[in-house]
Amino acid sequence: MSTVEASATADAAEAAVRTKTYSPRTIPVFGVVTQHEDSQGIFKPMDLNHIIKLLEETDKDDLEEKQLDCVKKLVHCYQNGFPLRDLAQVFKILGLCADKIERQPCFVEPASELIKLCGLPFLKKKVSDEITYTEDTANSLALLGELMKIPSSKLRIQICKCIIDFYHAEPPKKHIPGYQQVSSSYKIKMAEVGGLAKAMVQSVLLLENQLVEKLWVLKVLQHLSTSEVNCTLMVKGQAASRICARLNDPDPSGQLLFRSSEILWNLLERSSKEEIIQQLSNLECLLALKEIFKNLFMRGHSHYDRQLRNDILVITTIIAQNPGAPMIECGFTRDLILFATFNEVKSQNPLVKNLKLSNSYEDFELKKLLFNIIVILCKDLTTVQLLIDGNVILALFTYVKKPEKLKIVEWSAAQYEELQLHAIATLSSVAPLLIEEYMSCQGNARILAFLEWCEHKDSFFIHGNSFHGTGGRGNKFAQMRYTLRLLRAMVYLEDETVNKDLCERGIIHQLIGPASPCAPADHRWSGYWGIFKNMASKPDEKEEAIALEIQSDTLLILSGLCEHYIERKEMFGTEGVDIILYVMKTDPKKLQSGLGYNVLLFSTLDSIWCCILGCYTSEDYFLEKEGIFLLLDILALNQKKFCNLILGIMVEFCDNPKTSAHVNAWRGKKDLTAASLLIKLWRKEEKELGVKRDKNGMIVDTKKPLFTSFQEEQKITPLPANCPSVAVMDVAENIRAKIYAVLGKLDFENLPGLSAEDFVTLCIIHRYLDFKIGEIWNEVCEEIKLEKLRLVTSDKMSLESITAATENIGKMVASLQSEMIESQARQDVQNEQRVYAKIQATHKQRELANKSWTNFLARTSNAKTLKKAKRLQEKAIESSKYSERPQNAIFHQTVIKGLNTTVPSGRVVTVESTPARLLGGPLADTDIALRKLPIRGGALQRVKAKAVNEPKKNVPT
């Protein structure tokens, strides 16, 4: 039971209770309502349980009138909205009324009134009511969807109006004492929890022939589809297929198509796109879309019709992404191709005979959407014949030409520019599928002529407003970029007819260009013309990315043309090598800029492989210009993404006998040599692969010296003979094999600049091939064991010998590595001892110098010490003389008497230099002296010759 209390005083309420007694079985409902409150429509007392019991009774004659009166009183009582706590009982009453409608139509009106009240905001007495009655509210609102099954037009429309009111709640007209209105978002959320959207979708099937009710239901679904939760529920109810299949139903108002398309859009945006596409990918839905689109395309003239037409085409484009969609079976693909090309290729088809597009925004968008859907449709190879029949290649090539200024066209300049770029981009996807049509339309000639126009500087400047025109404002970079993309797509088909025709038309010289006397002064730009001419001057920052993409595509096109053809490599020549060398000299810091320098460098390395290797003149020129040095400089950057490709190029280049000298002559930072660099890369690769090595880099497992962590985790399984094993795949999946090949061609001996650690690693590299062969034989042994085969005696002995030989090689290498490490340790000890001896000698010399200095200070500061030192000196001099003088000998006194010094003295005066003022300098007798600045102030003067020739006075000694 539910009781709605009036706003009366407590004393009045108690008096009312005392005036009347009740039996234990009866639950009282009481309240006092003042006359003022009654006039305002405040709640009156209602026994909801009594009404429910009354509606459930069926055996009384005058029951129908009583039931109707009770329901009408209920409607009048709750005319301001239902409290949340009464909602479950109110909807039970509503359900009982609905059940009687089929036999008693008079219940339609009260049921409709109750549903109308559900559109009002619900009321709560406590803040916690929203949480307490969540389940009751959700179940009650879900009942609204179930009531759509009642065959009553008025009831169904009222239910739809009620649900729509959830989203357009009006502010309260007056305040209700003791209650607060629940927010509209609460009702919407409860509708989501109760699954109202799914029930409304299911009701669509019941209204196939009732247009008015169907439009109301679609309006409800349009509101419900603004929520992701509701969209998910609608998808589970197959809303997309059910709504799309009825798009073509007759509707004079046009609301059905508008609301249905809006619902489909919301479902695509707010639920699983893949599931929606799967629901729409059936013949019934596509036929409906096809008829609607054709009708709007041919007969739609208003702005609204054109917008709706484009929306339908976008939905169709999304469906076409599903390869399983029967686009061809329903004939939609043929019609779309016709609509996309009729403006460029005249057709007698009655669908487009008198049809013409305007330059309005909607028709312009339609044209772009049609180009876009052709790209999607051509992914299905069964569409190829339809593309041929529709002359799609010819229609798209009408845009690959220089804009004609004097010709009156139906598109504006900006529109034509965008359509031109879009058409070229579409050709990149379509033309590779239709090679014969491409060649019959002189595709190569048209593209090269258009590319030549792109190179020329004239007054044409594009607007660059579109997606395809990004980065091309005020220049022709956008046209050049998409044209080169188209060329790249055709060249990489490796169709000899297309590539030969391109070469005969001079594409290589057009892309590279011959050396020009007006080339930039920088020697790196020698021969850097052709397409690169527009890129020679450094573009703005906004255009740098597109310029780099153009250069990358140009090099990729040259690579595709020159690979496997020596005569084309000769045409590439020194001009092409100069381009490659220029790019390789790019500042390494730019590789991290994200503008596309990485891609350009990859394209350049690919060009070395395809355009230089194999042509001896180009190889020699590349070596002469220090190309190997540049390759090793890039390799020294230690960027893994370049290492594999560069090492592959190095392996091929080492076949040229001139390469070894260049590789050995290269020096990197800290005097790093090429051999040391390669060995460092080997160690780094093995560390990443998880190969077991000790702290000195020695082999740990002599049976499996090259095993990676992946090989250890991978279990050996028997494979067919034509399937490579894990050991064989390892050769191609890392760079160790290439490092082995390069060092092998350099000859493992006499490699400069290697440390002891490098020599230890070099021992492993030297035996790489032997170890790899041993791995493969080990796999053979394991597979034999797994297949439980028994070998004959001779085969068994041979296999054991091979396995033992491989292990012996591993032990031998490990032993050699140990000797190297021990030798290096001894050498380190000797070097350390020499350094210590040198340090000791230095300290001893320093001590002697300090002692000499101390003695000197003592002699100069103490007279007694000086005299003592003098006596010792004289005594030493006397002791050094002969004790007996030879006869007839003349004695010369060598000591000057009276000197108080303890250093050797004699009758000699040493003159270190003659003053310049006396001689006039070393160039005084020449004219050059006049140009020499004087050492001291004043001008330099020439000394007279006679003064120079005069004999100098003897200087006393």
C-alpha angles and dihedrals in degrees: 000000000000125000124197109201123211122227097259133136121272093240092055090050093051090049091053091052093051094051093064136037127209134206117246091252095057121081109209125228112197142165141144118231120190121222091249092052091046090055090053093053098246116169119291123205115275129178101215094182089056091053091049092051091047092053091048092056117094109167103078125092101219092038097108094061092048091049092051091048092051092050092048090051088050091053091049092048094053098038089127095053141286121284112233093239091057096044098095093053093043092054091046087057089047090052092051090051091050092052090057096050096086092056097026111036090183088081091067092083099051091042090052090050091052091049089049089056089053087067089065119088113275118242130232128195095193132031089237092058091089090061096036095054098035095115094044092050094048093048091046094053091046087060089065089068092048091052089063086080090069107103096233121117093199093050093048093049091048091052090052091049090049093053092046088054087063087071097040103044115173120223114259114276094210140003117259112212113240095012138083128202118249114235119257090238088064092058091047091050092048089051088055092049092048094051095239092154094060092050091050091051091053090052090063089077090058093056104053093124099031104084098179094051091043092055090051091050091049089051089053092048089049089059095041093050091067087082125074091216092054092045090055090051091047092052090053087054091054091247095157097056094039094051096040094050090059097047092107096052113126113269121161092191095056092222094117094063094042096049094041093053090047090053092049090051092051092049092051092049100042107033141039106315092197093055092048091051090049091053093049095045096092133104096248095055095043093049090052091049091047094053093045092049094047091049093049092043094052102032106022111105105153125089090247093052092051093050091049090048091054091048090054090050092052090052089049090050090054091050091048089063087074108086089207095059110113094231093143095042093057092046094241094122093056092050093048092052089049092050091047096054107029093094093056101031116043114236134188093209108131090226092069103018096112097018124119133172122228127216092253118133093250094053090046090053089047091056092052092047090052091052089049095051091050088060089053095044094050090064086077105074091208087071092064095090091050089051089052092049091048094052090231094161092053091047093051093046090060086077095050096087142084111284111256109227098195097047116095107233130185093234128067119243093260092046093048090049092053093045090049092054091044091051093051090049089050091050089057088065100035104038096063088060095050105045096154093051089045092055093042089056090052088246096171093050092048093048095047091047090050090046090053090053089051090057095052121088112230139140094281113112124173123223097229093209099131134075091254092046095058112140093009104095112138095005142057098253093115093054091045092049096052093041090054090048088055091049091048091052091052096044094050091057083078089218105160094209092058096041094045091051090050092051092048089053090056102251093152093058090041091055096041105020128202122281111281129205090224094057117131117282093244107102090218089069094058105139093000099141139106112069088353089062091083089048095048094089108065109256126225119274090257091054098039095090094051091045090054091049090052091052092047093051091048092055092045091052090051090049092053092048099044101042112112093003118099095187090056091048088054089052087052086058130149093325090063092045089054089055091051093048091050093054092046089058091062114132107265090223089069091062088076095048095091093225096115105275089125091057091046091052091049089051090049093052089048089052091053089054096046105029105034110027110086095026106095096199092052091045092052092047090049090052092045090055090052094253092152089056089055092049091052091046089057091044089053089059084078095222108154095209091066100038099080095050095043093049090050089054090047091053091054094043092052088069085074106084091218093061099074094064091051093048093049092046095055118106127188133187115325089014092294114177127214093247092051090048092052092049091050089052089051092053092047092049093050091049091054091046092051097240112172113249132152125237091277094050094254126147113270101183111039091189094056106022095159100039115135126208090253091055090051092051093044113087117224112245127181110262134188116264093253094055118087116235126229092264092053093046089051089067092062098037099064139032099248094097091052093049089051090050094050094047089045092056090047088053113246093245128077094023109161129231101020124151126210089263089053091052091051090054091042090062089062093044091050090057096040095114093048092049092047091051088050090053091054092049089050089054089051090053092049093049091050089053093048092049089046095231124162117219124215115253096258093049091046092052091047092050092049090049092051092048092048092047091053091050091047090053089053091050091047092051091047090051091049090049090051091052090050092050093047091047090050091048090053091046090050090052092050092048089049092051091050091051091049091049090051091049090048092051090049092052091047092051089048091052091050091050091050091049092049090049091049091052091048092052090048092053093049096046102040122051094199092054090048092052091047091051089048092053091048090050093050090046091052090049092050093047090054093058126086113268091220122045119222117248120264089014120149112224119216119198109231099178121078110221122231097032116134096201132111096207124089111275132188145163093273130110118196117209109201097195142346113247114256090230089067098047102026093234131289093291098043094117094053137071091240090071090068089064096050117097114239119251092224130035123299133037121306112258128209113241115227117255095231091056089054094049094050113105113256120242115253113259111222114246 
